[in-house]
Amino acid sequence: MKIISKSIDIGGGKLTLEVGRFASQANAAVLARLGDTMVLATVVAGPVQESLDYFPLGVEYAERLYAGGRIKGSRWVKREGKPSDEAILTARLIDRSIRPLFPKAYKNEVQVIVTVLSVDSENNPDMPALVATSAALSISDIPWGGPVGAVRVGFVPKNGDSAFIVNPTNQDLEYSQMDLIVSATDKAIVMIEGGLKEVPEEMIVKSVGFAQQEIAKIIKAIAELQTEVGLKKMPVKVATRDPKLVADLEKEARGEIKRIIEGFAGKNKAVRALDELKAMMAEKYETVAKKLVAEVVEETIKKVVREDLTKNNRRVDGRQPDEIRPLEMTVGILPRTHGSAMFKRGETQALTVTTLGSPSLGQLIESMEGEETKRYIHHYFMPPYSVGEVGRSGWPSRREIGHGALAERALEPVIPAADKFPYTIRVVSEIMSSNGSTSMASVCGSTLSLMDAGVPIKTPIAGIAMGKMGGVILTDISGLEDFNGDMDFKVAGSAEGVTAIQLDVKSLDLTLAALKEGLAKANKGRLFILGKMLEALPTSRAQLSKFAPKIVVVHVPVEKIGEVIGPGGKTIRKIISETGATVDVEDDGSVNVSAPDKAAVEKATTWIESLIKEVKPGEIYEGEVKRIQPFGAFVEILPGKEGLVHVSRMASTYVADPSAVVKLGQKVKVQVTEIDERKRINLSMVFDKK
């Protein structure tokens, strides 16, 4: 077995691409290694699917727990289950980076499977996975216009001239102001994805320029690998067309398409009318293949949408290129939830709901690299009715997971720290109606919902979707502009800077200059929307909803955790049963006390504080008599803490029988006289005179 490899020095590390070791029956397979992180990317082409009106590309990203030397924690199931959200997001990164480079006429089914074989807890496997996929497609016989290269970019301003870091390690990212992924060809930007901490737009442009320089090294290495071991590409069968027939079909369709687009303000009605037009023309031209009729109608729609923009600077719905659709916002719309908001932009409408819970309700994530807990979670649902259709309803689609993650990333930098706001926060966006930019509507709605819930976010966040048609940048794109445009560019952030970004292209002509223009116009649109949002709700509410749980964190010295828990958990169970509060003890001594009732929280908190309080001689308490013995009485001065009042200290005169002085359950004032060597507390009802 002959093994060919190429190494690339990048970011102070070495990325190695290797061919020939594994998966010889795939069309191509490439093993990538960065540090001790290793992934295998395989590509296989299946038979042509001529009946489909889309390219049947499937990308799977398989995480294996053995890669990090781990076994699944479940007692009953040890096999890896469904893909994690992180795996789905990585698969989407790969799909979005490679899909635009396949020939439009190519309709063979293509499957990409990336398997993570080893992880080192420093180098994230997603970038090696994307590069390995690009290399596998490049050397395979599958028609593809690559290669593409991809890098992750970090940004640490205090590093001065070395502020940008290529492929930062997980440790580097802890100090970074951005976590930006860029994929590109040698000529154009293809995909951008990332989370940022209110980074200015000009720094984003510089980071992408920096990424392109590093990507050039990767593309060069893949091209060399292709020269050495690349297979001859399969021919792409392009159907021949009768130019006169195509012209006739376009001529007949054009007028009707213009009438439909101009006559229907709603996207869904327009789409249905256009589908009816395709069916009508297919029936009229019954001797012509339905696929050809549909293709010509789609091409004509694209031309009509673009012509009005290029000739008259007017969009399909009559707006100017930088004009935002009408906005509508309502907060506190749901009476029993902890926070809620409705955000509407044109036909796109999102209802976003915030729920607050105790810290113990955080999401536990089991990954190849270990376990972690998330306390801020955003979920996104887009049911079929949102686009006026009948469809599958159930578990979330990959698109829904992706949009939820984007909205979550946008708000994450402004969520208050756990020590200031000790809640688990779940935000859910329900898309009620869709006509472009639902993920950015979710961002805006989430901000208002969190503020309505009384979450003290650092600053409000808004989002907007940008597009491009030819050389024209569009603000707040609608559905038809998304389908027929060259770019879908989502930008979210505050008044100070960007917090999340996602860019996809459909044509390979996006330059750094166009990106800069898009960011500048997105900034203007975002600030306009932020202003309108603050009119609806200027600041976070001062008080939490009365339906939200009340939470207090008590910090207990680690050596006293046992006193709070008690033997066999007896003490903590008693606190929970008698107060009605939920009590969760962490290993670091943090005790989270939560309950819907404030009084229950206060009672449990006082109890816990009393358990860890150091009793000192001379202190006076009002306690309850718990037991009476011939030699004295035991008085509980603090919950769970009793002391003995000896019969000689019950009164200034002789006491023969303690029962003559005190009764069970009686409240008495006592003074601590001594803590003996066995930590026993001795009390007196006769106070020392000082």
PADRENFI-660785 format. One line per 8 residues: number of its first residue (from 1); for each residue x, y, z of C-alpha. Coordinates in nm, 3 decimals. Example, Ala and Ser with C-alpha at 12.3 -4.5 7.8 and 13.67 -1.06 7.14 Angstrom:
# PADRENFI-660785
1) 1.230 -0.450 0.780 | 1.367 -0.106 0.714
***
This chain:
# PADRENFI-660785
1) 0.000 0.000 0.000 | 0.160 0.324 -0.119 | 0.101 0.619 0.114 | 0.134 0.975 -0.013 | 0.129 1.270 0.226 | 0.157 1.648 0.225 | 0.233 1.867 0.526 | 0.140 2.231 0.573
9) 0.297 2.455 0.838 | 0.010 2.666 0.964 | -0.036 2.863 1.283 | 0.273 2.715 1.443 | 0.138 2.363 1.390 | 0.164 2.103 1.118 | -0.143 1.990 0.922 | -0.076 1.663 0.738
17) -0.292 1.519 0.459 | -0.239 1.152 0.381 | -0.374 0.934 0.099 | -0.356 0.556 0.066 | -0.382 0.427 0.423 | -0.757 0.370 0.461 | -1.083 0.319 0.267 | -0.946 0.211 -0.069
25) -1.291 0.133 -0.215 | -1.424 0.487 -0.173 | -1.391 0.724 -0.467 | -1.131 0.896 -0.249 | -1.025 0.907 0.115 | -0.792 1.146 0.297 | -0.658 1.119 0.650 | -0.586 1.457 0.812
33) -0.382 1.515 1.127 | -0.331 1.830 1.336 | -0.141 1.766 1.658 | -0.286 1.439 1.787 | -0.626 1.509 1.633 | -0.697 1.283 1.335 | -0.998 1.259 1.101 | -1.076 1.047 0.798
41) -1.279 1.200 0.514 | -1.430 0.972 0.248 | -1.629 1.064 -0.062 | -1.841 0.827 -0.272 | -2.055 0.901 -0.578 | -2.370 0.703 -0.647 | -2.595 0.679 -0.952 | -2.742 0.982 -1.123
49) -3.074 1.110 -0.985 | -3.217 1.284 -1.289 | -3.566 1.323 -1.145 | -3.444 1.549 -0.864 | -3.453 1.927 -0.896 | -3.170 1.962 -0.642 | -2.820 1.824 -0.599 | -2.834 1.512 -0.371
57) -2.532 1.579 -0.150 | -2.517 1.421 0.195 | -2.255 1.504 0.458 | -2.217 1.302 0.778 | -1.976 1.385 1.060 | -1.927 1.088 1.293 | -1.793 1.151 1.643 | -1.647 0.843 1.810
65) -1.601 0.849 2.188 | -1.297 0.622 2.154 | -1.124 0.917 1.985 | -1.088 1.074 2.329 | -1.044 0.746 2.517 | -1.398 0.752 2.656 | -1.686 0.504 2.700 | -2.045 0.622 2.697
73) -2.177 0.688 3.048 | -2.510 0.511 3.002 | -2.529 0.174 3.179 | -2.745 0.020 2.907 | -2.631 0.181 2.579 | -2.261 0.195 2.497 | -2.287 0.258 2.122 | -2.285 0.620 2.005
81) -2.639 0.741 1.939 | -2.778 1.011 1.715 | -2.536 1.288 1.611 | -2.481 1.559 1.868 | -2.574 1.916 1.784 | -2.202 1.989 1.750 | -2.163 1.707 1.497 | -2.460 1.836 1.297
89) -2.319 2.189 1.297 | -1.981 2.062 1.175 | -2.148 1.861 0.898 | -2.330 2.179 0.794 | -2.000 2.371 0.787 | -1.857 2.114 0.546 | -2.173 2.101 0.331 | -2.192 2.480 0.297
97) -1.823 2.500 0.201 | -1.830 2.236 -0.074 | -2.182 2.250 -0.221 | -2.140 2.569 -0.429 | -1.847 2.413 -0.620 | -2.033 2.120 -0.777 | -2.140 2.165 -1.142 | -2.504 2.268 -1.171
105) -2.578 1.987 -1.417 | -2.425 1.717 -1.195 | -2.703 1.513 -1.031 | -2.524 1.201 -0.908 | -2.580 1.125 -0.542 | -2.267 1.214 -0.344 | -2.201 1.111 0.015 | -1.928 1.256 0.235
113) -1.855 1.074 0.563 | -1.603 1.220 0.806 | -1.501 1.004 1.102 | -1.313 1.148 1.399 | -1.047 0.893 1.495 | -0.847 1.079 1.760 | -0.880 1.405 1.955 | -0.616 1.571 2.169
121) -0.831 1.827 2.357 | -0.628 2.110 2.200 | -0.700 2.100 1.826 | -1.065 2.098 1.724 | -1.125 1.833 1.455 | -1.365 2.046 1.248 | -1.101 2.231 1.043 | -0.897 1.918 0.959
129) -1.230 1.756 0.865 | -1.320 2.034 0.622 | -0.973 2.040 0.464 | -0.964 1.660 0.435 | -1.304 1.665 0.261 | -1.180 1.927 0.017 | -0.869 1.719 -0.054 | -1.072 1.399 -0.101
137) -1.308 1.565 -0.349 | -1.014 1.721 -0.533 | -0.827 1.393 -0.588 | -1.143 1.191 -0.662 | -1.305 1.141 -1.002 | -1.613 1.331 -0.883 | -1.665 1.658 -1.077 | -1.592 1.947 -0.842
145) -1.457 2.299 -0.879 | -1.229 2.301 -0.577 | -1.011 2.292 -0.386 | -1.124 2.506 -0.097 | -0.921 2.572 0.214 | -1.049 2.653 0.560 | -0.905 2.791 0.883 | -1.027 2.907 1.220
153) -0.920 3.257 1.323 | -0.882 3.384 1.679 | -0.830 3.746 1.783 | -0.644 3.860 2.095 | -0.609 4.244 2.074 | -0.343 4.269 2.347 | -0.104 4.065 2.128 | -0.055 4.369 1.901
161) 0.087 4.273 1.561 | 0.015 3.907 1.638 | -0.347 3.970 1.736 | -0.481 3.722 1.480 | -0.422 3.352 1.553 | -0.473 3.083 1.289 | -0.629 2.759 1.408 | -0.617 2.860 1.776
169) -0.623 2.574 2.026 | -0.912 2.534 2.266 | -0.694 2.703 2.529 | -0.622 2.998 2.295 | -0.994 3.049 2.240 | -1.047 3.116 2.611 | -0.866 3.451 2.561 | -0.989 3.522 2.209
177) -1.242 3.787 2.108 | -1.350 3.581 1.808 | -1.394 3.224 1.694 | -1.426 3.268 1.319 | -1.421 2.995 1.052 | -1.345 3.099 0.694 | -1.345 2.877 0.386 | -1.241 3.005 0.043
185) -1.106 2.913 -0.298 | -0.798 3.083 -0.438 | -1.027 3.353 -0.582 | -1.339 3.391 -0.367 | -1.482 3.363 -0.017 | -1.719 3.065 0.010 | -1.834 3.043 0.371 | -1.793 3.228 0.702
193) -1.923 3.119 1.041 | -1.839 3.243 1.385 | -1.904 3.388 1.725 | -1.747 3.714 1.839 | -1.740 3.935 2.147 | -1.867 4.264 2.004 | -1.586 4.291 1.750 | -1.591 4.594 1.513
201) -1.662 4.528 1.145 | -1.321 4.648 1.025 | -1.149 4.383 1.237 | -1.369 4.113 1.081 | -1.262 4.223 0.734 | -0.896 4.211 0.842 | -0.942 3.866 0.995 | -1.089 3.729 0.671
209) -0.799 3.879 0.474 | -0.560 3.714 0.720 | -0.746 3.383 0.678 | -0.718 3.400 0.297 | -0.338 3.420 0.321 | -0.329 3.105 0.533 | -0.585 2.929 0.314 | -0.358 2.983 0.012
217) -0.104 2.745 0.171 | -0.371 2.475 0.210 | -0.497 2.513 -0.146 | -0.140 2.487 -0.279 | -0.081 2.161 -0.088 | -0.410 2.009 -0.206 | -0.331 2.108 -0.566 | 0.006 1.932 -0.538
225) -0.166 1.623 -0.398 | -0.414 1.634 -0.686 | -0.129 1.648 -0.938 | 0.036 1.341 -0.781 | -0.259 1.110 -0.714 | -0.568 1.281 -0.855 | -0.807 1.081 -1.074 | -0.952 1.199 -1.403
233) -1.286 1.367 -1.341 | -1.604 1.200 -1.461 | -1.772 1.385 -1.746 | -2.085 1.583 -1.662 | -2.370 1.520 -1.898 | -2.530 1.850 -1.991 | -2.867 1.815 -2.159 | -2.890 1.983 -2.499
241) -3.158 2.246 -2.542 | -3.341 2.384 -2.841 | -3.259 2.757 -2.818 | -3.586 2.855 -2.994 | -3.794 2.642 -2.760 | -3.619 2.790 -2.455 | -3.675 3.142 -2.590 | -4.045 3.069 -2.651
249) -4.090 2.925 -2.303 | -3.914 3.222 -2.145 | -4.117 3.472 -2.345 | -4.446 3.313 -2.242 | -4.343 3.279 -1.877 | -4.191 3.625 -1.832 | -4.510 3.832 -1.835 | -4.692 3.594 -1.602
257) -4.398 3.583 -1.362 | -4.386 3.963 -1.340 | -4.760 3.971 -1.274 | -4.731 3.712 -0.997 | -4.433 3.875 -0.824 | -4.583 4.225 -0.839 | -4.937 4.111 -0.756 | -4.870 3.895 -0.449
265) -4.725 4.072 -0.147 | -4.700 3.746 0.043 | -4.414 3.509 -0.046 | -4.612 3.189 0.000 | -4.894 3.298 -0.229 | -4.639 3.398 -0.490 | -4.456 3.065 -0.463 | -4.782 2.872 -0.501
273) -4.878 3.083 -0.800 | -4.538 3.022 -0.961 | -4.575 2.646 -0.901 | -4.915 2.661 -1.068 | -4.754 2.843 -1.362 | -4.499 2.563 -1.402 | -4.776 2.301 -1.398 | -4.985 2.498 -1.647
281) -4.696 2.540 -1.890 | -4.592 2.175 -1.853 | -4.946 2.075 -1.946 | -4.951 2.312 -2.242 | -4.613 2.192 -2.370 | -4.689 1.827 -2.305 | -4.438 1.711 -2.565 | -4.159 1.891 -2.377
289) -3.999 1.739 -2.068 | -4.150 1.879 -1.748 | -3.799 1.920 -1.608 | -3.700 2.155 -1.893 | -4.016 2.363 -1.848 | -3.951 2.393 -1.474 | -3.585 2.487 -1.533 | -3.673 2.762 -1.781
297) -3.940 2.905 -1.550 | -3.689 2.907 -1.258 | -3.424 3.075 -1.473 | -3.677 3.336 -1.588 | -3.783 3.406 -1.228 | -3.419 3.474 -1.146 | -3.384 3.709 -1.443 | -3.704 3.899 -1.358
305) -3.605 3.941 -0.994 | -3.262 4.075 -1.094 | -3.366 4.295 -1.389 | -3.578 4.537 -1.188 | -3.292 4.576 -0.941 | -3.023 4.643 -1.200 | -3.237 4.867 -1.423 | -3.452 5.055 -1.173
313) -3.271 4.999 -0.840 | -3.600 4.849 -0.720 | -3.653 4.516 -0.545 | -3.930 4.262 -0.605 | -4.143 4.406 -0.324 | -4.078 4.768 -0.427 | -3.811 4.844 -0.165 | -3.482 5.024 -0.217
321) -3.164 4.811 -0.175 | -3.100 4.932 0.182 | -3.464 4.951 0.295 | -3.587 4.735 0.584 | -3.937 4.591 0.586 | -4.195 4.723 0.840 | -4.117 4.622 1.199 | -4.356 4.523 1.476
329) -4.270 4.417 1.832 | -4.465 4.318 2.144 | -4.325 4.209 2.481 | -4.491 4.020 2.767 | -4.734 3.861 2.524 | -4.770 3.531 2.718 | -4.913 3.571 3.071 | -4.762 3.273 3.254
337) -4.416 3.240 3.097 | -4.111 3.401 3.255 | -4.048 3.623 2.953 | -4.188 3.649 2.600 | -4.170 3.867 2.291 | -4.302 3.876 1.937 | -4.078 4.019 1.666 | -4.215 4.075 1.315
345) -4.028 4.199 1.010 | -4.240 4.201 0.696 | -4.392 3.854 0.668 | -4.134 3.697 0.898 | -4.263 3.654 1.252 | -4.096 3.493 1.555 | -4.243 3.431 1.899 | -3.961 3.387 2.150
353) -4.007 3.259 2.506 | -3.760 3.264 2.797 | -3.770 3.012 3.083 | -3.555 3.039 3.395 | -3.454 2.741 3.607 | -3.218 2.634 3.881 | -2.851 2.572 3.799 | -2.907 2.196 3.828
361) -3.124 2.214 3.513 | -2.826 2.299 3.291 | -2.767 2.072 2.992 | -2.503 1.803 3.045 | -2.311 1.738 2.723 | -2.106 1.422 2.678 | -1.847 1.455 2.404 | -1.526 1.292 2.283
369) -1.328 1.533 2.502 | -1.529 1.493 2.823 | -1.837 1.639 2.986 | -1.951 1.998 3.017 | -2.264 2.181 3.128 | -2.449 2.453 2.936 | -2.656 2.703 3.132 | -2.774 2.913 2.834
377) -2.963 2.723 2.565 | -3.149 2.845 2.256 | -3.386 2.621 2.061 | -3.547 2.711 1.728 | -3.856 2.553 1.573 | -3.994 2.623 1.226 | -4.314 2.421 1.174 | -4.458 2.364 0.824
385) -4.743 2.611 0.879 | -4.488 2.894 0.892 | -4.455 2.866 0.514 | -4.816 2.766 0.450 | -4.734 2.400 0.386 | -4.811 2.053 0.515 | -4.495 1.873 0.623 | -4.311 1.661 0.876
393) -4.345 1.761 1.239 | -4.131 1.614 1.515 | -3.762 1.619 1.597 | -3.573 1.928 1.476 | -3.416 1.932 1.131 | -3.049 2.010 1.073 | -3.151 2.355 0.953 | -3.344 2.418 1.276
401) -3.045 2.309 1.485 | -2.820 2.538 1.281 | -3.048 2.840 1.315 | -3.088 2.780 1.688 | -2.711 2.761 1.733 | -2.663 3.085 1.539 | -2.912 3.273 1.759 | -2.757 3.120 2.071
409) -2.410 3.229 1.960 | -2.535 3.584 1.896 | -2.663 3.630 2.252 | -2.400 3.430 2.441 | -2.152 3.720 2.492 | -2.414 3.932 2.671 | -2.561 3.664 2.901 | -2.472 3.750 3.264
417) -2.221 3.527 3.443 | -2.351 3.256 3.677 | -2.214 3.432 3.986 | -2.425 3.739 3.902 | -2.735 3.560 3.770 | -2.738 3.198 3.892 | -3.004 3.067 3.655 | -3.021 2.813 3.376
425) -3.171 3.005 3.083 | -3.364 2.836 2.800 | -3.488 3.046 2.510 | -3.721 2.899 2.248 | -3.802 3.067 1.916 | -4.125 2.957 1.750 | -4.132 3.072 1.388 | -4.491 3.170 1.317
433) -4.435 3.293 0.963 | -4.134 3.284 0.733 | -4.028 3.506 0.448 | -3.653 3.534 0.491 | -3.422 3.589 0.786 | -3.604 3.388 1.054 | -3.280 3.325 1.244 | -3.218 3.699 1.274
441) -3.579 3.754 1.382 | -3.505 3.495 1.652 | -3.206 3.700 1.767 | -3.414 4.017 1.798 | -3.702 3.834 1.965 | -3.463 3.659 2.204 | -3.317 3.989 2.320 | -3.662 4.130 2.396
449) -3.776 3.805 2.561 | -3.469 3.792 2.788 | -3.520 4.156 2.884 | -3.889 4.090 2.950 | -3.787 3.805 3.182 | -3.565 4.041 3.379 | -3.237 3.882 3.269 | -2.973 4.156 3.311
457) -2.806 4.112 2.972 | -2.499 4.322 2.911 | -2.645 4.500 2.607 | -2.924 4.439 2.351 | -2.847 4.237 2.036 | -3.015 4.264 1.695 | -2.964 4.069 1.374 | -3.014 4.129 1.004
465) -2.974 3.923 0.685 | -2.792 4.071 0.386 | -2.791 3.953 0.025 | -2.621 4.021 -0.305 | -2.741 4.022 -0.664 | -2.465 4.088 -0.911 | -2.284 4.388 -0.767 | -2.572 4.515 -0.553
473) -2.578 4.453 -0.176 | -2.929 4.408 -0.033 | -3.041 4.479 0.324 | -3.300 4.254 0.493 | -3.350 3.999 0.216 | -3.685 3.830 0.157 | -3.738 3.468 0.058 | -3.741 3.526 -0.319
481) -3.421 3.730 -0.293 | -3.257 3.455 -0.090 | -3.352 3.184 -0.342 | -3.248 3.388 -0.644 | -2.953 3.583 -0.505 | -2.580 3.519 -0.484 | -2.529 3.545 -0.108 | -2.702 3.492 0.227
489) -2.513 3.689 0.491 | -2.645 3.705 0.849 | -2.491 3.951 1.097 | -2.591 3.993 1.462 | -2.448 4.226 1.721 | -2.481 4.519 1.956 | -2.428 4.890 1.900 | -2.057 4.828 1.976
497) -1.980 4.534 1.749 | -2.063 4.197 1.598 | -2.140 3.888 1.808 | -2.231 3.633 1.539 | -2.185 3.597 1.167 | -2.288 3.341 0.905 | -2.225 3.370 0.533 | -2.306 3.135 0.244
505) -2.268 3.194 -0.129 | -2.430 3.057 -0.442 | -2.187 3.213 -0.687 | -1.809 3.211 -0.654 | -1.744 3.584 -0.685 | -1.750 3.722 -0.331 | -1.449 3.946 -0.274 | -1.313 4.107 0.041
513) -1.436 4.446 -0.086 | -1.793 4.313 -0.124 | -1.773 4.163 0.225 | -1.664 4.500 0.365 | -1.957 4.675 0.196 | -2.198 4.410 0.324 | -2.076 4.450 0.682 | -2.101 4.829 0.665
521) -2.461 4.817 0.541 | -2.547 4.546 0.794 | -2.419 4.775 1.070 | -2.650 5.054 0.955 | -2.950 4.821 0.938 | -2.871 4.660 1.274 | -2.852 4.995 1.452 | -3.188 5.098 1.303
529) -3.352 4.778 1.430 | -3.188 4.814 1.772 | -3.339 5.160 1.803 | -3.688 5.025 1.733 | -3.636 4.738 1.981 | -3.541 4.980 2.258 | -3.859 5.175 2.191 | -4.053 4.856 2.270
537) -3.852 4.781 2.586 | -3.570 5.021 2.686 | -3.406 4.803 2.956 | -3.436 4.466 3.123 | -3.720 4.455 3.373 | -3.607 4.530 3.730 | -3.797 4.233 3.874 | -3.821 3.872 3.762
545) -4.162 3.731 3.676 | -4.357 3.617 3.981 | -4.377 3.278 3.810 | -3.997 3.244 3.783 | -3.815 3.050 4.053 | -3.625 3.245 4.315 | -3.261 3.140 4.342 | -2.992 3.216 4.600
553) -2.637 3.078 4.598 | -2.480 3.007 4.937 | -2.103 2.955 4.938 | -2.008 2.683 5.185 | -1.647 2.601 5.278 | -1.560 2.274 5.108 | -1.477 2.111 5.441 | -1.830 2.188 5.565
561) -2.020 2.037 5.269 | -2.070 1.722 5.475 | -2.252 1.921 5.745 | -2.502 2.049 5.488 | -2.559 1.706 5.338 | -2.559 1.518 5.669 | -2.507 1.145 5.727 | -2.656 0.957 5.430
569) -2.807 1.283 5.302 | -3.034 1.311 5.606 | -2.981 1.683 5.665 | -3.028 1.801 5.307 | -3.340 1.585 5.266 | -3.484 1.740 5.580 | -3.415 2.093 5.450 | -3.587 2.012 5.120
577) -3.891 1.844 5.280 | -3.949 2.112 5.544 | -3.891 2.419 5.327 | -4.014 2.302 4.985 | -3.699 2.444 4.823 | -3.466 2.264 4.583 | -3.111 2.242 4.716 | -2.819 2.146 4.492
585) -2.466 2.118 4.633 | -2.168 2.156 4.399 | -1.820 2.017 4.456 | -1.674 2.367 4.496 | -1.905 2.443 4.789 | -2.166 2.639 4.595 | -2.514 2.552 4.725 | -2.796 2.654 4.491
593) -3.128 2.709 4.665 | -3.435 2.759 4.445 | -3.812 2.762 4.484 | -4.112 2.943 4.332 | -4.176 3.095 4.677 | -3.931 3.353 4.810 | -4.010 3.259 5.170 | -3.908 2.897 5.105
601) -3.575 3.012 4.963 | -3.511 3.238 5.261 | -3.598 2.961 5.509 | -3.369 2.708 5.338 | -3.089 2.964 5.299 | -3.105 3.060 5.668 | -3.097 2.692 5.761 | -2.787 2.624 5.548
609) -2.608 2.934 5.675 | -2.679 2.828 6.031 | -2.533 2.483 5.964 | -2.198 2.628 5.860 | -2.192 2.907 6.116 | -1.909 2.881 6.370 | -2.060 2.901 6.719 | -1.838 3.100 6.956
617) -1.831 3.133 7.338 | -2.017 3.437 7.465 | -2.279 3.437 7.184 | -2.644 3.449 7.289 | -2.918 3.256 7.107 | -3.288 3.195 7.145 | -3.321 2.819 7.114 | -3.580 2.546 7.146
625) -3.573 2.275 7.410 | -3.544 1.945 7.224 | -3.464 1.691 7.501 | -3.475 1.688 7.880 | -3.245 1.461 8.083 | -3.194 1.430 8.463 | -2.866 1.619 8.427 | -2.999 1.904 8.210
633) -3.166 1.999 7.879 | -3.055 1.998 7.517 | -3.140 2.319 7.334 | -3.128 2.363 6.955 | -2.966 2.703 6.901 | -2.933 2.670 6.523 | -3.096 2.421 6.283 | -2.918 2.092 6.341
641) -2.700 2.230 6.621 | -2.777 2.150 6.984 | -2.603 2.234 7.308 | -2.639 2.115 7.667 | -2.762 2.339 7.948 | -2.639 2.156 8.257 | -2.876 2.154 8.553 | -2.625 2.370 8.741
649) -2.655 2.644 8.475 | -3.036 2.656 8.454 | -3.086 2.907 8.735 | -2.890 3.102 8.990 | -3.038 2.876 9.262 | -3.024 2.498 9.301 | -3.241 2.303 9.051 | -3.330 1.948 9.151
657) -3.541 1.864 8.842 | -3.480 2.027 8.500 | -3.847 1.961 8.409 | -3.945 2.211 8.676 | -3.761 2.485 8.484 | -3.814 2.404 8.112 | -4.060 2.213 7.896 | -4.014 2.039 7.559
665) -4.057 2.284 7.272 | -4.010 2.587 7.500 | -3.811 2.881 7.362 | -3.531 2.986 7.595 | -3.245 3.233 7.581 | -2.907 3.073 7.625 | -2.542 3.179 7.617 | -2.256 2.972 7.477
673) -2.008 2.905 7.757 | -1.774 2.656 7.596 | -1.692 2.448 7.289 | -1.507 2.145 7.428 | -1.237 1.938 7.262 | -1.501 1.707 7.110 | -1.678 2.006 6.951 | -1.968 1.974 7.197
681) -2.151 2.299 7.279 | -2.214 2.387 7.642 | -2.481 2.645 7.721 | -2.607 2.845 8.014 | -2.940 3.004 8.100 | -2.755 3.213 8.359 | -2.566 3.481 8.170 | -2.217 3.577 8.272
689) -2.190 3.932 8.397 | -1.928 4.142 8.224
***
